[in-house]
């Protein structure tokens, strides 16, 4: 087993014409589910945490937890900061063993987004850490309940942004949204194809939870090479706990009913691995 950069795994996906699934973890149970999935399938994955998760459990905890859970496993994986909100947080994650970080400056002006993202890249690349940037506003929110109106990533701006920042991967807005979709999502596959043709930087799709299998396949065919999943895992965990309580109503041992939640998360992970690796 080796903890590698996200770019290393994305490069492999580019060669195959598939996508790397990236799964957000929130606690021990979700970390167990993702690590067991890698052990059982042998498929390399990107493991992610958002800033709110790090504030909840501690910045060093999730990296150390995955190291322990992956001990002795021959499958490579990446440890990634998702939607990092400052250069300082990115640097702290690198110090704690993250091999990949994202700075999300999509809410800033173009110039400010470039400035900070480039600074994160310049600090991270010498350490072998890959950097993901974001351009365009993805709907919904990873961090709170308010909605952000999506705006598609401009192709011309994407060319300028990737040239100026040298990011390893670019998260794009193409009608995708974080959280639970309201109504039927309309993904702009044509825009993905345009971006794929215009920039050499691998493209990332956020807000994939809730998209149909067919839509995910279409996004990969259009050029997406990394796909993020978070909400579906959290939903599977919550429903799993409910099933665990129902199955073991007299149990007071979390290790009993939490196993049901772990297995629920794994079902989602297995399915996304299968879809992302279809060629």
Phi, psi and omega in degrees: 000140173223138172273113186245172178285157175301323182299323179300316180288323179294322178300319179297320178295321179299319180295326183268344184076028178241201181224152175269124174284138178238124187245128176278132175251151181237338187201185181299318184297316179291327176294319177299315182301313182291319180293320177295322178298320178292321178296320185279332182257334185073013181267125178294140181227163171256127180255129189234153170223143175265164181306320181297324176296318180294325176291329181287314187250346182108137187295332181269345190292311189290323176296314180294322180298314180293324177300316180293317182290332182265004179303126178083355179275138183273357183274131176289154173205163177243148176247118194233136170275118181262133178055044174303138186251007177198155176294328180295317179295319178301315180295322180293321178296320177299318179296334181263017171097005176291139181257003182201139179222152175241136165250122180261098178253023184295340179271358181265173172294159181303312183296320180290322176300315178299314185300310184287318180298318178297321178296319177297318180296315181296329179280331188268320185303318179298340179266005180078018183260130179278159184228131176252136175245172178224140179221130188093155184260117174281136182294167180071201180199138174283335193255344183204185187267351184284156180264141172250127179292125182289148173221127185297142177296129179282132184296315180298318178295324179297320178298314180293319184295312182293325178292322184282328186259337183060030182300153180284330181208153183234118173280130185240157176253118184222034183097002179278158182212148174283160175077211183265127180293141174260107185083193182272121180292144179242099181274132181274087182295327179297321180293322176301313180298321179295316179295318180300321181285334188269330184237148178275346182287132178300143184262143182241137176252116173267165175067039184276343178298128180099347175281144181291160177303318181297320179294318178299317179298318180296321179296320179294316178299326181283343175134002178288135183237356173216133182231128182265137177229127180222303187301319181296325178292319179294321177296318179295322178296313181296314179294326178295320177298317179299316178295323179297317177298319181292323183284326182234067186296338182262000183278137174248009183260111181303331182295339179280302185281338177290336177298326177295320179294318179301314181294327176295318177296317182300323178301318178294314182299314179303317182294318180291323176301315181300313182294315184291337183256008174289138181237000000 
